[in-house]
């Protein structure tokens, strides 16, 4: 089964065979257009080539939402908000009257153009059914409660499910316009960040502030019930009928106009972020308790864009709401492609064979394209880029020693990750013990805001010695406090500091991955998920006594994560990365020839 998500944001394709995910990728990694919403032609082509299939050999193609139902919701919203919504209706009616409304038939036509025979039939699944399938079916649980929270699909914004075996039963839903995802996005917009991509920034900003607006949010914006259901006071929002998220009423409530994008951050933005984050965590916790109580389960699966809020996920674990939480690593709309394919596969009778192994089915989320040593070597030879080839312990020991010496390493290995997180195959790595690492990586390597935190990758077997985490976190989607034994007394140094000045105070023995509130977004690494990355962490531990590395995605601000060796080399040469490791090949920047980005740097070898 081939699954496709497209035409909103983060389009993707995923291939499932007999209930097993074999390949998945976002279109942005091929087009180099971040959050690309177009039909994922290149991602589809990759998935089919990975499995050695042609389009006409597919049993069916599953589309991640119901376009006709979504169109009816959009039309109903425009009519309900008339005349305010007419300008938006006039601009958007063309796309909705055309391709968006006919998305399923457009997908079939696009596949037909690729096929040697008749294109396969296209089946549609509702948006939240795709999310729920992506959360439960690949999880390691035979049965579980399932919670999906996002902005909006067709009508649903929050759904509760019960998964058992290969059955997934809907229990309850909240409907548009009452949406936790849209509430969070409204604050993202008001604080000057981009909706559908800046929510990470708002979450990272929250620990710098105080939740002094949280009572106002509860009193004026959200009518929250004990079971986690809620209603928004729509008088303070404009997303129903405008091209913006908030308007004058929101400004009056929170003391002035929204922050200008790229403008200075003030105490108000810090406190707004802290406040909406606190309310979000409260709602997610109540919803989690409700779905667990209704199902009688002790395991919880999460998906939907709000499931990428690793702080809220961490609260579920820290508060011991259940025995274990599993979050789909591609929890946003890209993961809907995988969920739709899984739903179709299991509806056709496919089993869940990974349950017999006691693991999840995501293969460490390493479902994207890989490049062989021969392909990488040919690329380097034709381009004339000097490199040393090392294998086994020689490679990991050399890279570990460079990291221990303060070098920044671009680490490109094996199959690309599916989802927004780099998990050790398309990563930039650094020493977490150096307090200068965070500012160096943010300002000189990633070219992004200085307040953005970095995540630690830690050997799974050592995680509990470094972080207060009661379960594994293989996909970097749980936040936990740094272990007390690793924290440092910061009371004197931080007493007079506020806002971004808090960054100047080291808070633990791994300050580069410790946020200002003493937390960290943890990735636990097992040898059976990622053998080489685990070996590198082990080599770093042997040399330094520290089993932790800074792990951030191999890209710069505004660009997708690198996909192939040519893109990795370009990023390496444009940034303060000192060492590039392409598979077995180690490249030192000091050895590289003079390089100009404006040249045809991809022409050295076609990597497809």
TIKENU-404708 format. One record per residue (C-alpha): residue number from 1; residue in one letter; x, y, z. Coordinates in steps of 0.1 Angstrom, whole numbers, plus 5000, padded with zeros to 4 digits. Layout:
REM TIKENU-404708
[atom NUM A [X Y Z]]
...
REM end
This chain:
REM TIKENU-404708
[atom 1 X [5000 5000 5000]]
[atom 2 X [5012 5035 4991]]
[atom 3 X [5001 5063 5014]]
[atom 4 X [5002 5100 5003]]
[atom 5 X [4997 5133 5021]]
[atom 6 X [4996 5164 5000]]
[atom 7 X [4981 5199 4992]]
[atom 8 X [4983 5215 5026]]
[atom 9 X [5018 5213 5041]]
[atom 10 X [5045 5186 5046]]
[atom 11 X [5035 5164 5018]]
[atom 12 X [5049 5129 5019]]
[atom 13 X [5047 5094 5006]]
[atom 14 X [5050 5061 5025]]
[atom 15 X [5050 5024 5014]]
[atom 16 X [5037 4996 5036]]
[atom 17 X [5040 4959 5026]]
[atom 18 X [5021 4933 5046]]
[atom 19 X [5017 4958 5075]]
[atom 20 X [5054 4967 5076]]
[atom 21 X [5066 5002 5067]]
[atom 22 X [5094 4998 5041]]
[atom 23 X [5100 5034 5029]]
[atom 24 X [5088 5069 5038]]
[atom 25 X [5100 5104 5030]]
[atom 26 X [5088 5140 5029]]
[atom 27 X [5087 5158 4995]]
[atom 28 X [5107 5187 5009]]
[atom 29 X [5138 5166 5011]]
[atom 30 X [5137 5162 4973]]
[atom 31 X [5124 5196 4963]]
[atom 32 X [5144 5216 4989]]
[atom 33 X [5113 5236 4995]]
[atom 34 X [5106 5235 5032]]
[atom 35 X [5071 5221 5042]]
[atom 36 X [5065 5215 5005]]
[atom 37 X [5027 5210 5000]]
[atom 38 X [5027 5198 4964]]
[atom 39 X [5020 5163 4951]]
[atom 40 X [5050 5142 4964]]
[atom 41 X [5061 5129 4930]]
[atom 42 X [5098 5124 4940]]
[atom 43 X [5089 5109 4974]]
[atom 44 X [5066 5085 4956]]
[atom 45 X [5093 5076 4931]]
[atom 46 X [5117 5069 4959]]
[atom 47 X [5093 5047 4978]]
[atom 48 X [5085 5026 4947]]
[atom 49 X [5122 5022 4938]]
[atom 50 X [5131 5012 4973]]
[atom 51 X [5106 4983 4971]]
[atom 52 X [5112 4976 4934]]
[atom 53 X [5076 4983 4924]]
[atom 54 X [5058 5000 4896]]
[atom 55 X [5026 5020 4903]]
[atom 56 X [5003 4995 4886]]
[atom 57 X [5016 4968 4909]]
[atom 58 X [5002 4986 4940]]
[atom 59 X [4970 4971 4956]]
[atom 60 X [4957 5006 4963]]
[atom 61 X [4968 5041 4972]]
[atom 62 X [4956 5056 5004]]
[atom 63 X [4951 5094 5007]]
[atom 64 X [4954 5108 5042]]
[atom 65 X [4922 5128 5044]]
[atom 66 X [4887 5132 5028]]
[atom 67 X [4889 5161 5004]]
[atom 68 X [4852 5164 4999]]
[atom 69 X [4844 5165 5036]]
[atom 70 X [4872 5190 5042]]
[atom 71 X [4858 5212 5014]]
[atom 72 X [4824 5212 5030]]
[atom 73 X [4839 5223 5063]]
[atom 74 X [4858 5251 5046]]
[atom 75 X [4827 5262 5027]]
[atom 76 X [4806 5260 5059]]
[atom 77 X [4831 5282 5078]]
[atom 78 X [4831 5308 5051]]
[atom 79 X [4793 5309 5051]]
[atom 80 X [4791 5311 5089]]
[atom 81 X [4815 5340 5091]]
[atom 82 X [4800 5360 5062]]
[atom 83 X [4806 5388 5054]]
[atom 84 X [4839 5389 5072]]
[atom 85 X [4852 5358 5054]]
[atom 86 X [4844 5369 5019]]
[atom 87 X [4878 5383 5010]]
[atom 88 X [4895 5350 5020]]
[atom 89 X [4867 5331 5003]]
[atom 90 X [4873 5350 4970]]
[atom 91 X [4911 5343 4971]]
[atom 92 X [4908 5307 4981]]
[atom 93 X [4878 5296 4962]]
[atom 94 X [4898 5289 4930]]
[atom 95 X [4921 5263 4945]]
[atom 96 X [4893 5247 4965]]
[atom 97 X [4870 5245 4935]]
[atom 98 X [4898 5229 4916]]
[atom 99 X [4926 5206 4928]]
[atom 100 X [4921 5206 4965]]
[atom 101 X [4885 5195 4962]]
[atom 102 X [4895 5168 4937]]
[atom 103 X [4926 5158 4956]]
[atom 104 X [4919 5120 4954]]
[atom 105 X [4913 5120 4917]]
[atom 106 X [4943 5143 4911]]
[atom 107 X [4965 5118 4930]]
[atom 108 X [4951 5090 4908]]
[atom 109 X [4958 5110 4877]]
[atom 110 X [4994 5118 4888]]
[atom 111 X [5001 5082 4895]]
[atom 112 X [4985 5072 4862]]
[atom 113 X [5011 5094 4844]]
[atom 114 X [5038 5074 4862]]
[atom 115 X [5023 5039 4856]]
[atom 116 X [5029 5014 4829]]
[atom 117 X [4994 5003 4832]]
[atom 118 X [4961 5013 4848]]
[atom 119 X [4967 5033 4880]]
[atom 120 X [4957 5017 4913]]
[atom 121 X [4924 5027 4930]]
[atom 122 X [4927 5056 4955]]
[atom 123 X [4910 5052 4989]]
[atom 124 X [4906 5081 5013]]
[atom 125 X [4908 5081 5051]]
[atom 126 X [4898 5108 5074]]
[atom 127 X [4926 5130 5086]]
[atom 128 X [4925 5119 5122]]
[atom 129 X [4920 5083 5113]]
[atom 130 X [4953 5085 5094]]
[atom 131 X [4969 5101 5125]]
[atom 132 X [4955 5075 5148]]
[atom 133 X [4967 5047 5125]]
[atom 134 X [5002 5061 5124]]
[atom 135 X [5002 5063 5162]]
[atom 136 X [4988 5028 5171]]
[atom 137 X [4996 5003 5143]]
[atom 138 X [5035 5008 5144]]
[atom 139 X [5035 5011 5182]]
[atom 140 X [5050 4982 5203]]
[atom 141 X [5016 4977 5221]]
[atom 142 X [4991 4950 5213]]
[atom 143 X [4964 4973 5226]]
[atom 144 X [4965 5009 5237]]
[atom 145 X [4946 5042 5242]]
[atom 146 X [4952 5066 5213]]
[atom 147 X [4951 5104 5215]]
[atom 148 X [4954 5126 5184]]
[atom 149 X [4955 5164 5187]]
[atom 150 X [4963 5189 5160]]
[atom 151 X [4950 5221 5143]]
[atom 152 X [4922 5206 5122]]
[atom 153 X [4917 5179 5096]]
[atom 154 X [4882 5178 5080]]
[atom 155 X [4863 5188 5111]]
[atom 156 X [4881 5170 5139]]
[atom 157 X [4907 5187 5160]]
[atom 158 X [4910 5162 5189]]
[atom 159 X [4901 5125 5188]]
[atom 160 X [4902 5096 5212]]
[atom 161 X [4906 5060 5200]]
[atom 162 X [4910 5025 5213]]
[atom 163 X [4934 5003 5195]]
[atom 164 X [4934 4965 5198]]
[atom 165 X [4953 4942 5175]]
[atom 166 X [4945 4954 5140]]
[atom 167 X [4913 4972 5151]]
[atom 168 X [4911 5009 5158]]
[atom 169 X [4878 5022 5172]]
[atom 170 X [4869 5060 5175]]
[atom 171 X [4856 5070 5209]]
[atom 172 X [4851 5108 5209]]
[atom 173 X [4861 5139 5191]]
[atom 174 X [4863 5177 5194]]
[atom 175 X [4855 5197 5163]]
[atom 176 X [4866 5229 5146]]
[atom 177 X [4869 5257 5154]]
[atom 178 X [4876 5245 5190]]
[atom 179 X [4912 5234 5185]]
[atom 180 X [4942 5232 5208]]
[atom 181 X [4966 5232 5179]]
[atom 182 X [4950 5264 5166]]
[atom 183 X [4952 5280 5200]]
[atom 184 X [4989 5273 5202]]
[atom 185 X [4994 5285 5166]]
[atom 186 X [4975 5317 5175]]
[atom 187 X [5002 5324 5202]]
[atom 188 X [5029 5314 5178]]
[atom 189 X [5016 5340 5153]]
[atom 190 X [5011 5367 5180]]
[atom 191 X [5047 5362 5192]]
[atom 192 X [5060 5368 5157]]
[atom 193 X [5067 5333 5145]]
[atom 194 X [5055 5315 5114]]
[atom 195 X [5024 5293 5119]]
[atom 196 X [5029 5256 5111]]
[atom 197 X [5067 5258 5116]]
[atom 198 X [5073 5283 5145]]
[atom 199 X [5055 5263 5172]]
[atom 200 X [5089 5247 5180]]
[atom 201 X [5103 5281 5187]]
[atom 202 X [5074 5291 5210]]
[atom 203 X [5079 5259 5230]]
[atom 204 X [5116 5266 5233]]
[atom 205 X [5109 5301 5244]]
[atom 206 X [5086 5291 5272]]
[atom 207 X [5112 5284 5299]]
[atom 208 X [5125 5319 5297]]
[atom 209 X [5092 5334 5309]]
[atom 210 X [5066 5332 5337]]
[atom 211 X [5031 5318 5331]]
[atom 212 X [5015 5350 5343]]
[atom 213 X [4990 5351 5315]]
[atom 214 X [4978 5315 5321]]
[atom 215 X [4949 5325 5343]]
[atom 216 X [4938 5350 5317]]
[atom 217 X [4939 5323 5290]]
[atom 218 X [4918 5300 5311]]
[atom 219 X [4893 5328 5320]]
[atom 220 X [4889 5346 5286]]
[atom 221 X [4901 5322 5259]]
[atom 222 X [4895 5286 5269]]
[atom 223 X [4865 5271 5287]]
[atom 224 X [4882 5239 5299]]
[atom 225 X [4863 5209 5313]]
[atom 226 X [4876 5182 5337]]
[atom 227 X [4878 5156 5310]]
[atom 228 X [4900 5178 5288]]
[atom 229 X [4873 5189 5264]]
[atom 230 X [4871 5227 5258]]
[atom 231 X [4856 5255 5239]]
[atom 232 X [4875 5286 5226]]
[atom 233 X [4860 5321 5229]]
[atom 234 X [4861 5328 5192]]
[atom 235 X [4857 5366 5196]]
[atom 236 X [4894 5367 5203]]
[atom 237 X [4905 5349 5171]]
[atom 238 X [4904 5356 5134]]
[atom 239 X [4915 5322 5120]]
[atom 240 X [4879 5313 5111]]
[atom 241 X [4876 5341 5085]]
[atom 242 X [4909 5358 5080]]
[atom 243 X [4944 5352 5068]]
[atom 244 X [4957 5359 5103]]
[atom 245 X [4953 5340 5136]]
[atom 246 X [4946 5369 5159]]
[atom 247 X [4931 5405 5157]]
[atom 248 X [4923 5435 5177]]
[atom 249 X [4905 5417 5205]]
[atom 250 X [4936 5395 5211]]
[atom 251 X [4958 5426 5211]]
[atom 252 X [4936 5443 5237]]
[atom 253 X [4937 5412 5259]]
[atom 254 X [4975 5409 5258]]
[atom 255 X [4986 5445 5259]]
[atom 256 X [4994 5456 5224]]
[atom 257 X [5001 5444 5188]]
[atom 258 X [5018 5412 5179]]
[atom 259 X [5056 5411 5178]]
[atom 260 X [5070 5419 5144]]
[atom 261 X [5087 5389 5129]]
[atom 262 X [5124 5391 5135]]
[atom 263 X [5118 5419 5159]]
[atom 264 X [5133 5419 5195]]
[atom 265 X [5119 5395 5220]]
[atom 266 X [5105 5410 5251]]
[atom 267 X [5094 5398 5285]]
[atom 268 X [5058 5397 5271]]
[atom 269 X [5067 5371 5245]]
[atom 270 X [5086 5350 5271]]
[atom 271 X [5056 5351 5294]]
[atom 272 X [5030 5345 5267]]
[atom 273 X [5050 5314 5256]]
[atom 274 X [5052 5301 5292]]
[atom 275 X [5015 5307 5297]]
[atom 276 X [5001 5289 5266]]
[atom 277 X [5026 5261 5272]]
[atom 278 X [5013 5256 5307]]
[atom 279 X [4976 5256 5295]]
[atom 280 X [4985 5232 5267]]
[atom 281 X [5001 5208 5291]]
[atom 282 X [4971 5209 5313]]
[atom 283 X [4947 5201 5285]]
[atom 284 X [4969 5173 5271]]
[atom 285 X [4971 5157 5306]]
[atom 286 X [4934 5158 5311]]
[atom 287 X [4927 5143 5276]]
[atom 288 X [4953 5116 5283]]
[atom 289 X [4937 5107 5316]]
[atom 290 X [4903 5106 5299]]
[atom 291 X [4912 5083 5271]]
[atom 292 X [4931 5060 5294]]
[atom 293 X [4901 5058 5318]]
[atom 294 X [4876 5052 5290]]
[atom 295 X [4897 5024 5274]]
[atom 296 X [4910 5008 5306]]
[atom 297 X [4945 5007 5290]]
[atom 298 X [4979 5015 5306]]
[atom 299 X [4997 5023 5273]]
[atom 300 X [4992 5055 5253]]
[atom 301 X [4999 5064 5217]]
[atom 302 X [5001 5099 5204]]
[atom 303 X [5000 5116 5170]]
[atom 304 X [4989 5149 5154]]
[atom 305 X [5009 5181 5153]]
[atom 306 X [5004 5188 5191]]
[atom 307 X [5021 5154 5198]]
[atom 308 X [5054 5171 5186]]
[atom 309 X [5052 5192 5218]]
[atom 310 X [5078 5171 5236]]
[atom 311 X [5073 5191 5268]]
[atom 312 X [5037 5181 5271]]
[atom 313 X [5046 5145 5263]]
[atom 314 X [5072 5146 5290]]
[atom 315 X [5046 5158 5315]]
[atom 316 X [5025 5127 5307]]
[atom 317 X [5055 5105 5315]]
[atom 318 X [5067 5125 5346]]
[atom 319 X [5032 5125 5361]]
[atom 320 X [5030 5087 5356]]
[atom 321 X [4996 5090 5339]]
[atom 322 X [5002 5056 5323]]
[atom 323 X [5029 5029 5321]]
[atom 324 X [5044 5039 5288]]
[atom 325 X [5039 5065 5260]]
[atom 326 X [5047 5060 5223]]
[atom 327 X [5047 5089 5200]]
[atom 328 X [5048 5086 5162]]
[atom 329 X [5081 5102 5151]]
[atom 330 X [5063 5118 5121]]
[atom 331 X [5034 5130 5142]]
[atom 332 X [5024 5158 5119]]
[atom 333 X [5008 5157 5084]]
[atom 334 X [5037 5139 5068]]
[atom 335 X [5030 5110 5091]]
[atom 336 X [4994 5109 5077]]
[atom 337 X [5008 5093 5046]]
[atom 338 X [5021 5064 5066]]
[atom 339 X [4990 5062 5087]]
[atom 340 X [4967 5060 5057]]
[atom 341 X [4989 5033 5042]]
[atom 342 X [4989 5013 5074]]
[atom 343 X [4951 5017 5077]]
[atom 344 X [4946 5003 5042]]
[atom 345 X [4971 4975 5048]]
[atom 346 X [4955 4963 5080]]
[atom 347 X [4920 4967 5065]]
[atom 348 X [4932 4942 5038]]
[atom 349 X [4941 4917 5065]]
[atom 350 X [4978 4925 5071]]
[atom 351 X [4992 4915 5106]]
[atom 352 X [5014 4935 5129]]
[atom 353 X [5045 4912 5128]]
[atom 354 X [5067 4935 5148]]
[atom 355 X [5048 4927 5180]]
[atom 356 X [5064 4893 5181]]
[atom 357 X [5098 4910 5184]]
[atom 358 X [5087 4933 5212]]
[atom 359 X [5096 4965 5192]]
[atom 360 X [5079 4992 5172]]
[atom 361 X [5076 4989 5135]]
[atom 362 X [5094 5022 5126]]
[atom 363 X [5129 5009 5123]]
[atom 364 X [5142 5038 5142]]
[atom 365 X [5123 5061 5118]]
[atom 366 X [5152 5054 5093]]
[atom 367 X [5129 5049 5063]]
[atom 368 X [5144 5074 5038]]
[atom 369 X [5170 5070 5010]]
[atom 370 X [5206 5058 5017]]
[atom 371 X [5238 5061 4996]]
[atom 372 X [5264 5033 4993]]
[atom 373 X [5301 5037 4999]]
[atom 374 X [5306 5033 4962]]
[atom 375 X [5282 5062 4954]]
[atom 376 X [5297 5084 4981]]
[atom 377 X [5333 5076 4969]]
[atom 378 X [5324 5083 4933]]
[atom 379 X [5309 5117 4943]]
[atom 380 X [5340 5127 4962]]
[atom 381 X [5364 5115 4935]]
[atom 382 X [5346 5133 4906]]
[atom 383 X [5342 5165 4926]]
[atom 384 X [5379 5163 4938]]
[atom 385 X [5370 5166 4975]]
[atom 386 X [5398 5151 4997]]
[atom 387 X [5387 5125 5022]]
[atom 388 X [5401 5097 5043]]
[atom 389 X [5382 5064 5045]]
[atom 390 X [5380 5047 5079]]
[atom 391 X [5358 5018 5090]]
[atom 392 X [5347 5002 5123]]
[atom 393 X [5363 5014 5155]]
[atom 394 X [5389 5035 5136]]
[atom 395 X [5361 5057 5123]]
[atom 396 X [5341 5062 5156]]
[atom 397 X [5373 5067 5177]]
[atom 398 X [5386 5093 5153]]
[atom 399 X [5353 5112 5152]]
[atom 400 X [5349 5109 5190]]
[atom 401 X [5383 5124 5196]]
[atom 402 X [5375 5153 5172]]
[atom 403 X [5342 5159 5191]]
[atom 404 X [5361 5158 5224]]
[atom 405 X [5385 5184 5211]]
[atom 406 X [5356 5208 5205]]
[atom 407 X [5350 5202 5168]]
[atom 408 X [5316 5204 5152]]
[atom 409 X [5308 5173 5131]]
[atom 410 X [5284 5168 5102]]
[atom 411 X [5273 5132 5105]]
[atom 412 X [5257 5116 5074]]
[atom 413 X [5250 5079 5076]]
[atom 414 X [5226 5052 5062]]
[atom 415 X [5189 5059 5056]]
[atom 416 X [5174 5093 5061]]
[atom 417 X [5150 5099 5090]]
[atom 418 X [5113 5102 5084]]
[atom 419 X [5098 5130 5104]]
[atom 420 X [5111 5164 5116]]
[atom 421 X [5139 5151 5138]]
[atom 422 X [5174 5141 5129]]
[atom 423 X [5181 5109 5149]]
[atom 424 X [5217 5102 5141]]
[atom 425 X [5218 5097 5103]]
[atom 426 X [5215 5133 5091]]
[atom 427 X [5228 5151 5122]]
[atom 428 X [5252 5178 5133]]
[atom 429 X [5270 5167 5164]]
[atom 430 X [5290 5185 5191]]
[atom 431 X [5303 5181 5227]]
[atom 432 X [5276 5189 5252]]
[atom 433 X [5301 5197 5280]]
[atom 434 X [5312 5230 5265]]
[atom 435 X [5290 5259 5276]]
[atom 436 X [5299 5277 5243]]
[atom 437 X [5285 5250 5221]]
[atom 438 X [5248 5262 5221]]
[atom 439 X [5256 5298 5210]]
[atom 440 X [5282 5285 5185]]
[atom 441 X [5258 5261 5168]]
[atom 442 X [5229 5285 5169]]
[atom 443 X [5246 5316 5155]]
[atom 444 X [5274 5303 5134]]
[atom 445 X [5263 5269 5122]]
[atom 446 X [5225 5268 5122]]
[atom 447 X [5221 5306 5117]]
[atom 448 X [5190 5306 5140]]
[atom 449 X [5178 5323 5172]]
[atom 450 X [5202 5321 5201]]
[atom 451 X [5175 5309 5225]]
[atom 452 X [5168 5276 5206]]
[atom 453 X [5177 5246 5227]]
[atom 454 X [5196 5216 5215]]
[atom 455 X [5188 5180 5222]]
[atom 456 X [5210 5153 5238]]
[atom 457 X [5215 5119 5222]]
[atom 458 X [5224 5095 5250]]
[atom 459 X [5232 5058 5252]]
[atom 460 X [5200 5041 5262]]
[atom 461 X [5218 5020 5288]]
[atom 462 X [5232 5052 5305]]
[atom 463 X [5201 5074 5301]]
[atom 464 X [5188 5071 5337]]
[atom 465 X [5222 5082 5351]]
[atom 466 X [5219 5115 5331]]
[atom 467 X [5182 5122 5328]]
[atom 468 X [5150 5117 5350]]
[atom 469 X [5133 5095 5324]]
[atom 470 X [5114 5063 5332]]
[atom 471 X [5112 5050 5297]]
[atom 472 X [5131 5051 5264]]
[atom 473 X [5127 5081 5241]]
[atom 474 X [5141 5069 5207]]
[atom 475 X [5125 5097 5187]]
[atom 476 X [5135 5128 5206]]
[atom 477 X [5098 5135 5215]]
[atom 478 X [5100 5135 5253]]
[atom 479 X [5114 5162 5276]]
[atom 480 X [5128 5152 5310]]
[atom 481 X [5148 5169 5337]]
[atom 482 X [5185 5165 5338]]
[atom 483 X [5195 5141 5366]]
[atom 484 X [5201 5159 5399]]
[atom 485 X [5236 5145 5401]]
[atom 486 X [5245 5163 5369]]
[atom 487 X [5229 5197 5378]]
[atom 488 X [5249 5226 5391]]
[atom 489 X [5239 5252 5417]]
[atom 490 X [5229 5282 5396]]
[atom 491 X [5210 5302 5422]]
[atom 492 X [5237 5328 5427]]
[atom 493 X [5245 5333 5391]]
[atom 494 X [5210 5335 5378]]
[atom 495 X [5193 5355 5406]]
[atom 496 X [5195 5388 5388]]
[atom 497 X [5191 5375 5352]]
[atom 498 X [5160 5374 5331]]
[atom 499 X [5151 5365 5295]]
[atom 500 X [5179 5355 5272]]
[atom 501 X [5205 5365 5297]]
[atom 502 X [5197 5332 5315]]
[atom 503 X [5216 5315 5287]]
[atom 504 X [5249 5328 5302]]
[atom 505 X [5245 5305 5332]]
[atom 506 X [5257 5268 5329]]
[atom 507 X [5232 5246 5346]]
[atom 508 X [5247 5212 5344]]
[atom 509 X [5278 5192 5334]]
[atom 510 X [5262 5191 5299]]
[atom 511 X [5252 5227 5296]]
[atom 512 X [5248 5227 5258]]
[atom 513 X [5218 5204 5261]]
[atom 514 X [5203 5217 5294]]
[atom 515 X [5176 5242 5289]]
[atom 516 X [5172 5271 5313]]
[atom 517 X [5146 5252 5333]]
[atom 518 X [5169 5222 5338]]
[atom 519 X [5152 5201 5312]]
[atom 520 X [5164 5184 5280]]
[atom 521 X [5147 5169 5249]]
[atom 522 X [5162 5134 5251]]
[atom 523 X [5169 5109 5224]]
[atom 524 X [5179 5075 5238]]
[atom 525 X [5200 5054 5213]]
[atom 526 X [5200 5016 5212]]
[atom 527 X [5225 4996 5192]]
[atom 528 X [5197 4977 5174]]
[atom 529 X [5181 5009 5162]]
[atom 530 X [5213 5027 5150]]
[atom 531 X [5244 5006 5153]]
[atom 532 X [5270 5032 5141]]
[atom 533 X [5255 5061 5161]]
[atom 534 X [5255 5040 5192]]
[atom 535 X [5291 5030 5186]]
[atom 536 X [5301 5067 5183]]
[atom 537 X [5283 5075 5215]]
[atom 538 X [5301 5046 5232]]
[atom 539 X [5335 5058 5218]]
[atom 540 X [5328 5093 5231]]
[atom 541 X [5319 5079 5265]]
[atom 542 X [5352 5058 5266]]
[atom 543 X [5372 5089 5258]]
[atom 544 X [5354 5114 5280]]
[atom 545 X [5333 5096 5305]]
[atom 546 X [5302 5112 5290]]
[atom 547 X [5277 5091 5270]]
[atom 548 X [5259 5122 5256]]
[atom 549 X [5263 5142 5224]]
[atom 550 X [5245 5173 5211]]
[atom 551 X [5224 5161 5182]]
[atom 552 X [5207 5186 5159]]
[atom 553 X [5194 5183 5124]]
[atom 554 X [5219 5186 5095]]
[atom 555 X [5205 5218 5079]]
[atom 556 X [5205 5255 5084]]
[atom 557 X [5176 5278 5092]]
[atom 558 X [5150 5279 5065]]
[atom 559 X [5162 5247 5047]]
[atom 560 X [5151 5211 5049]]
[atom 561 X [5174 5185 5064]]
[atom 562 X [5200 5174 5038]]
[atom 563 X [5192 5143 5018]]
[atom 564 X [5222 5133 4998]]
[atom 565 X [5260 5137 5000]]
[atom 566 X [5261 5168 4977]]
[atom 567 X [5237 5186 5000]]
[atom 568 X [5257 5175 5030]]
[atom 569 X [5289 5188 5015]]
[atom 570 X [5273 5222 5006]]
[atom 571 X [5260 5226 5042]]
[atom 572 X [5294 5216 5055]]
[atom 573 X [5312 5243 5035]]
[atom 574 X [5287 5271 5042]]
[atom 575 X [5288 5267 5080]]
[atom 576 X [5312 5264 5109]]
[atom 577 X [5311 5226 5107]]
[atom 578 X [5347 5214 5111]]
[atom 579 X [5344 5178 5100]]
[atom 580 X [5321 5160 5076]]
[atom 581 X [5316 5122 5079]]
[atom 582 X [5299 5107 5048]]
[atom 583 X [5294 5071 5056]]
[atom 584 X [5330 5058 5059]]
[atom 585 X [5346 5090 5045]]
[atom 586 X [5360 5117 5068]]
[atom 587 X [5365 5152 5053]]
[atom 588 X [5384 5179 5072]]
[atom 589 X [5374 5214 5062]]
[atom 590 X [5410 5225 5063]]
[atom 591 X [5418 5201 5035]]
[atom 592 X [5390 5212 5011]]
[atom 593 X [5396 5232 4980]]
[atom 594 X [5382 5267 4976]]
[atom 595 X [5345 5263 4972]]
[atom 596 X [5318 5286 4958]]
[atom 597 X [5281 5278 4964]]
[atom 598 X [5271 5296 4933]]
[atom 599 X [5289 5270 4912]]
[atom 600 X [5270 5239 4899]]
[atom 601 X [5280 5219 4930]]
[atom 602 X [5254 5192 4924]]
[atom 603 X [5267 5184 4889]]
[atom 604 X [5296 5163 4901]]
[atom 605 X [5273 5132 4902]]
[atom 606 X [5236 5127 4899]]
[atom 607 X [5227 5113 4933]]
[atom 608 X [5194 5098 4922]]
REM end
